[in-house]
Amino acid sequence: MPNTANFLHSLVPITQFNKGQAARIFDRVKSESQLVVLKNNVPSAIILSPDEYERLTEIEENYNLLSLAESRLKNGWTARSVDAAEAMHRLGITPEDIENAEDVEIE
């Protein structure tokens, strides 16, 4: 959680955009993870760096997957599940197949 000094430093009045200072503001996002845009002294938007956005979306995705897993466990999905060894056996995959598989790059 950012402290008060950092939060105050992250405030950007919308008038700076109106004065043609958008490039300077976006340069700030490179060194700061987020900026709070004020309109009439009220927060109206948050500007996030791409890294911060990615970090937050990963947290959200992990939370959703955890919630789904907890729900499935609570509702008896374990009775219909198999462990990794059984799944590999059913699919005809050996540990050697896994060991010799090439790395897959996912974009």
RODOPA-370400 format. One line per 3 residues: number of its first residue (from 1); for each residue x, y negated, z of N, C-alpha, C. Coordinates in steps of 0.05 Angstrom, whole numbers, plus 32768, in hexadecimal, padded with zeros to 4 digits. Layout:
NUM) X/Y/Z/X/Y/Z/X/Y/Z | ...
end
This chain:
1) 8011/8018/8000/8000/8000/8000/8012/7FE7/8000 | 800D/7FD5/7FED/801E/7FBD/7FEC/8019/7FAB/8004 | 802F/7F9E/800D/802B/7F8C/8023/8020/7F71/8019
4) 801A/7F5F/802B/800C/7F46/8024/801E/7F35/8012 | 8038/7F34/8017/8049/7F23/8007/804A/7F2E/7FEA | 804C/7F48/7FE7/804C/7F54/7FCC/8032/7F4F/7FBE
7) 801C/7F52/7FCD/8001/7F4E/7FC1/7FFF/7F31/7FB7 | 8007/7F1E/7FC8/8005/7F02/7FC0/8016/7EFC/7FA8 | 802D/7F09/7FA6/803F/7F05/7F8F/8032/7F11/7F75
10) 8021/7F25/7F78/8016/7F32/7F61/7FFD/7F23/7F56 | 7FF5/7F0D/7F62/7FDD/7EFE/7F59/7FE5/7EED/7F41 | 7FD3/7EEE/7F2C/7FD7/7EDE/7F14/7FBE/7ECF/7F0E
13) 7FBE/7EB4/7F0F/7FA6/7EA5/7F08/7FA1/7EA8/7EEA | 7F87/7EAB/7EE3/7F80/7EAE/7EC7/7F88/7E96/7EB6 | 7F8C/7E7F/7EC4/7F94/7E67/7EB5/7FAF/7E6A/7EA8
16) 7FC0/7E7C/7EB3/7FDA/7E81/7EA6/7FD6/7E8E/7E8B | 7FC2/7E9E/7E87/7FBC/7EA9/7E6D/7FB3/7E92/7E5A | 7FA2/7E81/7E65/7F98/7E6A/7E55/7FAE/7E57/7E4D
19) 7FC3/7E57/7E5C/7FDA/7E45/7E56/7FEF/7E52/7E44 | 7FE8/7E69/7E39/7FFA/7E77/7E26/8011/7E85/7E34 | 800D/7E8E/7E4C/8023/7E9B/7E5B/801F/7EB9/7E5C
22) 800F/7EC4/7E4B/8009/7EE1/7E4C/8022/7EF2/7E48 | 8034/7EEA/7E37/804D/7EF9/7E32/805D/7EFB/7E4C | 805E/7EE5/7E5A/806D/7EE4/7E74/8060/7EF6/7E88
25) 8045/7EF6/7E89/8037/7F07/7E9C/803C/7F24/7E95 | 803B/7F2C/7E7C/803F/7F47/7E74/805C/7F50/7E79 | 806F/7F3D/7E78/808A/7F43/7E7F/808D/7F4A/7E9D
28) 807D/7F3C/7EAD/807D/7F42/7ECA/8073/7F5E/7ED0 | 8061/7F68/7EC0/8056/7F83/7EC5/806C/7F98/7EC1 | 8081/7F92/7EB2/8097/7FA4/7EAE/80A6/7FA9/7EC8
31) 80A7/7F95/7EDA/80B5/7F98/7EF3/80A3/7F9C/7F0B | 8089/7F96/7F08/8075/7F9A/7F1D/8061/7FAE/7F13 | 8058/7FBF/7F24/8045/7FD5/7F1B/8029/7FCA/7F15
34) 8022/7FB4/7F22/8007/7FAA/7F1D/8005/7F8C/7F23 | 7FF4/7F7F/7F15/7FEE/7F62/7F19/7FD0/7F5F/7F1C | 7FC8/7F4D/7F2D/7FAC/7F47/7F31/7FA5/7F2C/7F24
37) 7F93/7F2D/7F11/7F8B/7F14/7F03/7F74/7F07/7F12 | 7F77/7EEE/7F19/7F63/7EDF/7F28/7F53/7ECD/7F15 | 7F39/7ECD/7F18/7F28/7EBA/7F0A/7F17/7EAD/7F1F
40) 7F19/7E93/7F21/7F0C/7E83/7F36/7F14/7E8E/7F52 | 7F2D/7E94/7F54/7F39/7E9E/7F6E/7F2D/7EB8/7F77 | 7F22/7EC8/7F65/7F17/7EE2/7F6C/7F24/7EF6/7F59
43) 7F2E/7F0D/7F64/7F39/7F21/7F52/7F25/7F2A/7F3D | 7F2D/7F29/7F24/7F1A/7F31/7F0E/7F25/7F47/7EFD | 7F40/7F4C/7EFF/7F4C/7F62/7EEF/7F66/7F6A/7EFB
46) 7F6F/7F82/7EF5/7F89/7F8C/7EFD/7F98/7F93/7EE4 | 7FB0/7F8A/7EE2/7FC2/7F92/7ECC/7FD6/7FA6/7ED7 | 7FD6/7FBE/7ECB/7FE8/7FD3/7ED4/7FFE/7FD8/7EC0
49) 8016/7FDE/7ECA/802B/7FE7/7EB8/8024/8002/7EAD | 802E/800A/7E96/8028/8024/7E8B/8030/803B/7E9E | 8047/8038/7EAC/804F/804C/7EBF/803C/804F/7ED7
52) 8032/8038/7EE1/801F/8038/7EF7/8004/8045/7EEE | 7FFC/803E/7ED6/7FE3/8049/7ECB/7FE5/8068/7EC8 | 7FFC/8071/7EBE/8000/808E/7EBB/8001/809B/7ED7
55) 800E/808F/7EEA/800F/809A/7F05/7FF3/809D/7F11 | 7FE3/8088/7F0E/7FC8/8089/7F19/7FB6/809D/7F0B | 7FB8/809F/7EF0/7FA8/80B2/7EE2/7FB0/80CF/7EE9
58) 7FCA/80D3/7EEE/7FD3/80EE/7EF7/7FC7/80F5/7F12 | 7FC7/80E1/7F24/7FBB/80E6/7F3E/7F9E/80ED/7F3C | 7F90/80DE/7F2B/7F73/80E3/7F27/7F6F/80FF/7F1B
61) 7F7F/8107/7F07/7F7C/8121/7EFB/7F82/8137/7F10 | 7F97/8134/7F20/7F9D/8148/7F34/7F87/814A/7F49 | 7F7B/8133/7F50/7F65/8133/7F64/7F4D/8142/7F58
64) 7F47/813D/7F3F/7F30/814A/7F32/7F34/8168/7F30 | 7F4D/8171/7F2A/7F53/818D/7F28/7F52/819A/7F44 | 7F5C/818C/7F58/7F5A/8196/7F73/7F3D/8199/7F7C
67) 7F2D/8185/7F76/7F10/8186/7F7D/7F02/819E/7F70 | 7F09/81A2/7F56/7EFD/81B8/7F48/7F06/81D3/7F54 | 7F1F/81D5/7F5B/7F2A/81EE/7F67/7F1C/81F3/7F82
70) 7F1A/81DE/7F92/7F0D/81E1/7FAC/7EEF/81EA/7FA9 | 7EE2/81DE/7F95/7EC6/81E5/7F90/7EC4/8202/7F88 | 7ED5/820B/7F77/7ED4/8226/7F6D/7EDA/823A/7F84
73) 7EED/8233/7F95/7EF3/8244/7FAC/7EDC/8246/7FBF | 7ECF/822F/7FC3/7EB8/822E/7FD5/7EA0/823E/7FCB | 7E9D/823F/7FB0/7E86/824C/7FA4/7E8B/8268/7F9B
76) 7EA1/8274/7FA5/7EA5/8291/7FA0/7EB3/8298/7F86 | 7EC1/8285/7F79/7ECE/828C/7F60/7EE5/82A0/7F64 | 7EEF/82A2/7F7C/7F06/82B4/7F81/7EFE/82D1/7F7B
79) 7EE5/82D8/7F7E/7EDC/82F4/7F78/7EDF/82F9/7F5A | 7EDE/82E5/7F49/7EDF/82E9/7F2C/7EFA/82E2/7F21 | 7F0D/82DC/7F32/7F28/82D4/7F28/7F3B/82EB/7F2A
82) 7F51/82E8/7F1B/7F67/82FC/7F1C/7F81/82ED/7F20 | 7F94/82FB/7F2C/7FAE/82EE/7F30/7FBE/82EE/7F16 | 7FD4/82E0/7F17/7FE4/82DC/7EFE/7FEE/82F7/7EF3
85) 7FF6/8309/7F04/8000/8323/7EFA/7FEA/8332/7EEB | 7FD2/8332/7EF6/7FBC/8340/7EE9/7FB5/8332/7ECE | 7FB5/8318/7ECE/7FAF/8309/7EB5/7FC3/830F/7EA0
88) 7FDD/8310/7EA8/7FF2/8316/7E94/7FEE/8333/7E8A | 7FE8/8346/7E9C/7FE3/8361/7E94/7FCC/8363/7E7F | 7FB6/8356/7E85/7F9F/8356/7E73/7FA5/834A/7E58
91) 7FB7/8336/7E58/7FBD/8329/7E3F/7FD5/8336/7E31 | 7FE1/8349/7E3D/7FF8/8357/7E31/8012/8346/7E32 | 8015/8336/7E46/802C/8325/7E48/803E/8330/7E5E
94) 8058/8332/7E58/806B/833D/7E6C/807B/8325/7E78 | 8087/832A/7E8F/8098/8315/7E9A/80AF/830D/7E87 | 80B8/8321/7E77/80CD/831B/7E64/80C3/8308/7E4E
97) 80A9/830B/7E46/809D/82F9/7E32/809E/82DC/7E3D | 8097/82D9/7E56/8097/82BF/7E62/80B4/82B4/7E63 | 80C6/82C5/7E6C/80E3/82BD/7E6E/80EE/82B4/7E53
100) 80E7/82C2/7E3E/80F2/82BC/7E23/80E2/82A8/7E13 | 80CC/829E/7E1E/80BB/828A/7E10/80CA/8270/7E0E | 80C6/8262/7DF8/80D2/8247/7DF5/80C1/8233/7E05
103) 80CF/821E/7E0C/80C1/8208/7E1A/80AD/81FB/7E07 | 8095/81F4/7E11/8081/81E8/7E01/807F/81CA/7E09 | 8080/81B9/7DF6/807E/819C/7DFB/8061/8194/7DF6
106) 8054/8189/7E0B/8039/8181/7E08/8038/8162/7E08 | 802B/8157/7DF5/8029/813A/7DF3/800F/8130/7DFC
end
